[in-house]
Amino acid sequence: MAVTQDSLMALQALGKEFTYTDNDSMLYALGIGMGSDQMNRAELAFCYEKEQKVMPSQATVIAFDDSIFWDCGIDVVQSVHGEQRLTLHQPLPAAATVISDVRVTDAFDKGEGRGALILLETVLTDKASGDKLCTMESVLFARGDGGYGGPQGSPPPLPKSPMQLADHVVEFQTLPRQALLYRLSGDRNPLHCDPDFAASGGFDKPILHGLCTYGHACHAVLRSCCDYNPERMLSFSARFSAPVMPGDMLQTHIWQDEDEIYFTTSVPERDLIVLSNGFATIAV
């Protein structure tokens, strides 16, 4: 099945229901590295059902569904997550049934051998109240699908980080089994667990989910700028610049300008920036 602009723009999955529980919220928190210190009460609040808090970045997995891409002609093995933008309309509940509306909003052909960019919008609504919970915009980098004849272009750029010393630097050590734990929250892409599948995509071994790295960075900003209060986080966005290997140390540099937060996340052992153009807004 050949990819065309019309076929990409027709991709959607509307009105699908997803239910998650407080167990799922606790599992997500563990999957992004929270709870490593059992005496850290701030992190415990996300891993314990008593007055449970929910990580804002959990929005990216509670209705995870990439099925629209598996039979549309895109080379899924060659495709990776390019960017993730999240706008929170209200704090996520610890458990809920949500209605998910997913649609492709744009696609850009970078040319033969250069891949394609596919923009995806996801809106989550609480079924019980009818309230909109969040809006997400994702960019899929389809590395094997450039030159299909679509328009050139790119999505609006995310802000760049300041060229000065960071206000905060936060380090989190990922585990060798981090991807195996994180995938239990919904993203079962074999790229993150199957060595043979990873090799077919050009990787030496399974890589960590980009959204797991994104969750670690969200934790870093929540800790440094929001006093672990998820209600203060209004938006959170980043570009996935390079893959992370399970077991890598993640170092997040954070710059705060009142309600605007800029950040980058790197793997210092490999001198590699893995999240760039990080930008969040918070309530102050």
Secondary structure, DSSP 8 states (H G I E B T S, - for coil): ----HHHHHT-EEEEEEEEE-HHHHHHHHHHTTTTSSTT-HHHHHHHSSTT----GGGGGTTT---GGGTTSS--GGGEEEEEEEEEESS---SSEEEEEEEEEEEEEE--TTT-EEEEEEEEEEETTT--EEEEEEEEEEETT-TTSS-------------SS--SEEEEEE--TTHHHHHGGGS---GGGT-HHHHHHTT-SS----HHHHHHHHHHHHHHHHSTT-GGGEEEEEEEE-S---TT-EEEEEEEEETTEEEEEEEEGGGTEEEEEEEEEEE--
